[in-house]
Amino acid sequence: MKKIILRIFLAVGVILFSVWAIMPYYLSRALIYEQPGIDDYTIFSNRKVNTAKPVLWAFRKDFNRQKLSETSLLKIKGLETVAFLVVQNDSLLHEEYWDGYSDSSYSNSFSVAKSIVSLLIGCLIDEGKIKSVDQPVTDFIPEFKGDAYQKITVKDVLCMSSGLNWDESYNSAFSKTTKAYYGNNLPELITTLKPIEAPGRIHRYKSGDSQLLSMIVEKASGKHLADYASEKLWQPLGAEHAALWSLDKENGNEKAYCCFNSNARDFARIGQMVLDSGQFAGRQLVSKEYIRQATSPASWLKDEHGQNCSWYGYQFWMLNYKGMKINYARGILGQYIFIIPEKKAVVVRLGSKRSSTYSGKVPDDVFLYLDEALSMLR
């Protein structure tokens, strides 16, 4: 009897090993790591986004005098927040960290990275290396051939209206999103996408469009995405710490749609620059006009339900709250950079969970962070 059981275990083991051996690379990694997390830079290869001379934040005289309300603090901790930071008038007003994180800890920004890629597109337009947002994508991606591809413009991709057959599914081990996150050949994945609807008509949230933008950045600049981001943003923003942009493999391609790793203070610099219409420390990093376009809704588009797109621009989100227009970058686990022009303020929240309920297109935890920040802002 023992021999029979042993043979069964051995047979099962051989079968499992055989299945594992022929399993696609991305799928085996997805099964190992299961759920994405804010420390995933430790499981990927990374390329540094180098900084130069740091420009330190000034501190308000009343820095950290106002505390988070007890009720909100419980909710904020319940969502596994690791950083909450408020800047007003170019100075730190409030800064708080939890769970061992600090002002120098790396944290994955997830889809906040999409907004950074958009800013790099703006830099290339300013340089004349991209003629305009109306330039065809095929000028940069020769693998896209055929009349259907010719109609897709940079603007269509910025607004996530490319019409390409990307599957933005987070619950399937077999989706393109999972393959992108855990796979090792992003260019191949993107260049095999097919147009399935006319571009420039329907807004569908697609990480594949953001990855396509990064390929345009690299083609137009002649540089790795991280290197171009260092030159055009991270160094002139005076970031205190080098960032890490996770790659699909060693010396490979940046996971542009998801995986820019930094800290709350340095993320706030992105928000400050957008708040100041593309300027930072008196230097114009991205043109004022591009910032205006990027943070304006793509109202000519509709979503799959026929609703006018009033919440998304060039890889930036927007909402109207308490009479104020607020632009923001956001990631899937509740990573946020809020830009509040009426208060001359920037708010950054980093963490591992976000609300599972929504008000329209907005996760409900957004209002938790905004309300706390607004209670501090004069």
C-alpha positions in Angstrom: 0.0 0.0 0.0 2.8 2.4 0.9 4.5 1.7 -2.4 1.3 2.5 -4.3 0.9 5.8 -2.4 4.6 6.6 -3.1 4.1 5.9 -6.8 1.1 8.2 -6.9 3.0 11.0 -5.2 5.9 10.6 -7.6 3.6 10.6 -10.6 1.8 13.7 -9.4 5.2 15.3 -8.8 6.4 14.5 -12.3 3.2 15.9 -13.8 3.4 19.1 -11.8 7.1 19.5 -12.7 6.3 19.0 -16.4 3.5 21.5 -16.3 5.8 24.0 -14.5 8.5 23.4 -17.1 6.3 24.3 -20.0 4.4 27.1 -18.3 5.0 30.6 -19.8 7.6 32.6 -17.9 5.1 35.4 -16.9 2.6 32.9 -15.6 5.0 31.1 -13.4 6.1 34.4 -11.8 2.5 35.4 -11.4 1.8 32.2 -9.5 4.9 32.8 -7.3 4.2 36.4 -6.4 0.4 36.4 -6.7 -0.5 40.0 -6.0 1.4 43.2 -7.0 2.8 45.2 -4.1 4.5 48.5 -3.3 7.8 46.8 -2.7 7.9 44.9 -6.0 11.1 46.8 -7.1 12.8 44.1 -5.1 11.6 41.3 -7.4 12.4 43.1 -10.7 15.5 44.4 -12.3 15.5 48.2 -12.2 17.1 51.1 -14.1 18.1 54.2 -12.0 16.5 57.6 -12.7 19.4 59.6 -11.5 19.3 62.9 -9.7 21.8 65.6 -9.6 22.0 68.4 -7.0 19.0 68.0 -4.6 16.7 71.0 -4.0 15.4 70.6 -0.5 11.9 71.4 0.4 11.3 74.4 2.7 9.2 73.8 5.8 6.3 75.9 6.9 6.5 77.5 10.4 3.4 75.5 11.3 4.8 72.2 9.8 3.0 69.2 11.3 1.2 71.2 13.9 -2.2 70.1 12.6 -2.8 66.4 13.2 -5.0 64.0 11.3 -8.4 63.6 12.9 -8.7 60.4 14.9 -11.6 59.1 12.8 -9.7 59.7 9.6 -6.5 58.3 11.0 -8.1 55.0 11.7 -9.4 54.8 8.1 -6.1 55.9 6.7 -4.2 53.2 8.6 -6.9 50.7 7.7 -6.0 51.3 4.0 -2.4 50.5 4.8 -1.2 54.0 4.1 2.6 54.4 4.3 3.0 58.1 3.5 0.8 61.2 3.6 2.3 64.6 2.6 0.9 68.0 2.0 2.7 70.9 0.3 1.4 74.4 0.1 3.1 77.5 -1.4 6.2 75.4 -2.2 6.7 74.4 1.4 6.0 71.2 3.4 3.0 71.6 5.6 2.4 68.1 6.8 4.3 64.8 6.5 3.6 61.5 8.1 4.8 57.9 7.6 3.8 54.5 8.8 4.9 50.8 8.8 8.6 51.6 8.8 8.5 53.8 5.7 10.2 57.2 5.6 11.0 60.2 3.4 13.6 58.1 1.6 11.7 54.8 1.2 11.0 53.4 -2.2 7.4 52.7 -3.0 5.9 51.6 -6.3 3.7 54.3 -7.8 1.9 51.9 -10.1 -0.2 54.0 -12.7 1.1 57.3 -11.4 4.0 56.4 -13.8 1.6 56.9 -16.7 1.4 60.7 -15.9 5.2 60.8 -15.8 5.4 59.3 -19.3 2.9 61.9 -20.5 5.1 64.7 -19.2 8.0 63.1 -21.2 5.9 63.3 -24.3 5.4 67.0 -23.6 9.2 67.4 -23.3 9.7 65.8 -26.7 7.1 68.1 -28.3 8.9 71.1 -26.8 12.2 69.8 -28.3 10.5 69.3 -31.7 11.3 65.6 -31.7 7.6 64.9 -31.8 5.9 67.3 -34.2 2.7 67.5 -32.3 0.2 65.2 -30.5 -1.4 64.7 -34.0 1.6 62.9 -35.3 0.9 59.3 -36.4 2.2 56.6 -34.1 3.6 54.7 -37.1 6.2 57.4 -37.5 7.8 55.9 -34.4 6.7 52.3 -34.3 7.4 50.7 -37.7 6.1 47.4 -36.6 2.6 48.9 -36.8 1.8 48.5 -40.5 -1.5 48.8 -42.4 -4.1 51.5 -42.9 -5.8 50.9 -39.5 -2.6 51.7 -37.6 -1.9 54.8 -39.7 -4.9 56.5 -38.2 -3.7 56.2 -34.6 -2.1 59.5 -33.3 0.0 60.2 -30.3 -3.0 62.1 -28.9 -5.2 59.0 -29.3 -2.7 57.1 -27.2 -2.3 59.8 -24.6 -6.1 59.8 -24.1 -6.3 56.0 -24.1 -8.4 56.0 -27.2 -6.1 54.0 -29.5 -8.6 51.4 -30.4 -6.0 48.6 -29.8 -7.1 45.3 -28.3 -5.5 45.6 -24.8 -7.1 43.6 -22.0 -7.0 45.6 -18.8 -7.9 42.8 -16.5 -6.4 42.5 -13.0 -8.1 39.3 -11.9 -7.0 37.0 -14.7 -3.6 35.2 -14.8 -3.9 35.1 -18.6 -4.6 38.8 -19.3 -2.3 41.1 -21.2 -2.0 43.2 -18.0 -0.6 40.2 -16.1 1.7 39.2 -18.9 3.0 42.8 -19.0 3.7 42.9 -15.3 5.3 39.6 -14.9 6.6 39.0 -18.4 10.0 39.7 -20.0 9.3 41.1 -23.4 7.1 44.3 -23.3 8.0 45.5 -26.9 6.8 42.2 -28.3 3.6 42.3 -26.3 2.8 45.9 -27.5 3.7 45.5 -31.2 1.4 42.4 -31.5 -1.6 44.5 -30.5 -4.3 44.9 -33.2 -6.7 47.8 -33.8 -10.3 46.6 -33.2 -12.1 49.9 -33.3 -11.6 53.4 -34.8 -9.1 55.5 -32.8 -10.0 58.8 -31.2 -13.6 57.9 -30.4 -13.9 55.8 -27.2 -11.9 56.2 -24.0 -11.0 52.8 -22.6 -8.4 52.6 -19.8 -5.5 50.6 -21.2 -2.1 50.2 -19.7 -0.9 49.1 -23.1 -1.4 52.6 -24.4 0.9 54.0 -21.8 3.5 51.4 -22.6 3.2 52.3 -26.3 3.9 55.9 -25.3 7.1 54.9 -23.6 8.2 53.2 -26.9 7.5 56.5 -28.7 9.6 58.4 -26.0 12.5 56.0 -26.5 12.3 56.2 -30.3 12.1 60.0 -30.4 14.7 60.6 -27.8 17.1 57.9 -28.6 17.4 57.1 -24.9 16.2 54.7 -22.3 13.0 56.0 -20.7 14.7 56.2 -17.3 17.6 58.2 -18.7 15.4 60.6 -20.5 13.2 61.0 -17.4 16.4 61.8 -15.4 17.5 64.4 -17.9 14.2 66.2 -18.4 12.5 65.7 -15.0 14.3 64.1 -12.1 17.5 66.2 -12.2 15.9 69.6 -12.9 13.3 68.9 -10.3 16.1 68.6 -7.7 14.9 65.1 -6.5 16.7 64.1 -3.3 17.0 60.5 -4.3 17.4 58.5 -7.5 14.3 56.7 -8.5 14.0 53.2 -9.8 12.1 52.2 -12.9 11.4 48.5 -12.9 12.3 46.5 -16.1 10.8 43.5 -17.8 14.2 41.8 -17.6 17.8 42.7 -16.7 18.9 45.6 -19.0 15.5 45.4 -20.6 12.6 47.8 -21.0 10.9 49.9 -18.4 7.5 48.9 -17.2 6.4 52.4 -18.1 2.7 52.0 -17.3 3.2 51.0 -13.7 6.5 50.8 -12.0 8.3 54.1 -11.2 9.6 53.8 -7.6 10.3 56.7 -5.4 9.2 58.5 -2.2 6.5 61.0 -1.2 8.7 64.0 -1.1 10.1 63.4 -4.6 6.7 62.5 -6.0 5.5 65.8 -4.7 7.9 67.6 -7.1 6.0 66.2 -10.0 2.8 67.7 -8.6 4.5 71.0 -7.8 5.7 71.3 -11.4 2.3 70.6 -12.8 0.8 73.0 -10.3 3.2 75.7 -11.6 2.2 75.1 -15.2 5.4 73.2 -16.1 7.9 75.3 -14.1 10.1 74.3 -11.2 12.5 76.6 -9.4 12.0 79.2 -12.2 12.8 76.8 -15.0 10.2 75.7 -17.6 10.5 72.0 -17.8 7.3 71.3 -19.8 5.5 73.9 -21.8 2.5 75.6 -20.2 0.4 74.7 -23.1 1.1 71.0 -22.9 0.3 71.0 -19.1 -2.9 72.8 -19.9 -3.9 70.1 -22.5 -2.7 67.2 -20.3 -4.9 68.3 -17.4 -8.0 69.1 -19.5 -10.6 66.5 -20.0 -10.7 64.7 -23.4 -14.4 65.7 -23.7 -14.5 64.8 -27.4 -14.4 61.1 -26.3 -17.0 58.9 -24.8 -16.6 55.9 -22.7 -18.1 52.4 -23.5 -21.4 53.5 -22.0 -21.7 56.6 -24.1 -20.7 59.0 -21.3 -18.6 62.1 -22.2 -15.1 61.8 -20.9 -14.9 64.5 -18.3 -12.4 62.7 -15.9 -9.3 62.0 -18.0 -6.8 64.0 -20.2 -3.3 63.1 -21.3 -2.7 60.3 -18.7 -3.9 62.6 -15.9 -7.2 62.3 -14.0 -9.4 65.2 -12.9 -12.4 65.8 -10.8 -14.4 68.7 -9.4 -14.7 68.7 -5.7 -16.1 71.3 -3.3 -16.1 73.9 -6.1 -12.4 73.2 -7.1 -10.9 71.5 -10.1 -8.4 69.0 -8.9 -6.0 67.2 -11.2 -4.3 64.0 -10.1 -2.1 61.0 -11.0 -3.3 57.8 -9.5 -2.2 54.2 -9.0 -4.2 51.0 -8.4 -3.3 50.6 -4.7 -4.2 54.2 -3.8 -1.1 56.0 -5.0 -2.0 59.6 -5.5 -0.5 63.0 -6.4 -3.2 65.6 -6.1 -2.8 69.0 -7.6 -5.1 71.7 -6.1 -4.5 75.0 -7.9 -7.0 77.0 -5.8 -5.1 76.2 -2.6 -1.6 76.2 -4.3 -1.2 72.8 -2.9 0.0 69.3 -3.7 -1.0 66.2 -1.7 0.7 62.8 -2.0 -0.6 59.6 -0.6 1.2 56.2 -0.9 0.0 52.8 0.4 -1.1 49.3 -0.3 -4.9 49.6 -0.4 -7.6 51.8 -1.9 -11.3 51.9 -1.5 -13.3 49.2 -3.2 -16.3 51.6 -3.7 -16.4 54.4 -6.3 -18.3 57.6 -6.8 -18.5 57.7 -10.6 -14.9 57.2 -11.8 -13.4 58.2 -8.4 -12.4 55.7 -5.7 -14.0 56.9 -2.5 -10.7 57.0 -0.5 -9.8 60.0 -2.7 -12.2 62.1 -0.7 -10.7 60.9 2.6 -7.3 62.3 1.7 -8.6 65.4 0.1 -10.8 66.3 3.1 -7.9 65.8 5.5 -5.6 67.9 3.4 -8.2 70.7 2.8 -8.8 70.9 6.6 -5.1 71.8 6.9 -5.0 74.3 4.0 -5.8 77.9 4.5 
